[in-house]
Amino acid sequence: MVETEKPTSIPKIEESKLDLSRQKSKDSISIENFLLLCVIGKGSYAKVVLVRKKDTQEIFALKVLKKDYVAQRNQKDHVQTERYILVISLLPRRLP
């Protein structure tokens, strides 16, 4: 019989190590820093827009959330989990 492992808790990652802190600074980024190109997709509480950063001309996908909907439907945990998965995906991979 094969035993299944119990899921472990998700480890906390120091945002300072990832350089993804949410602190405001004089260099903070806002929607005004981007040129909206087109809508890629829409969901029940968000839409994803293809954008170009004005100063570097880099192309990004920008997710725009409806905060009221997230709060009303108690989706805060879902949104935070999505962000966590994105942060983990940006970590450098270690080869065995």
ABEGO torsion letter per residue (X at the ends): XBBBBBBBBBBBBBAAAAGABABBBAABBBAAABBBABBABBBAABBBBBBBBAAAGBBBBBBBBBAAAAAAAGAAAAAAAAAAAAAAAABBBBBX
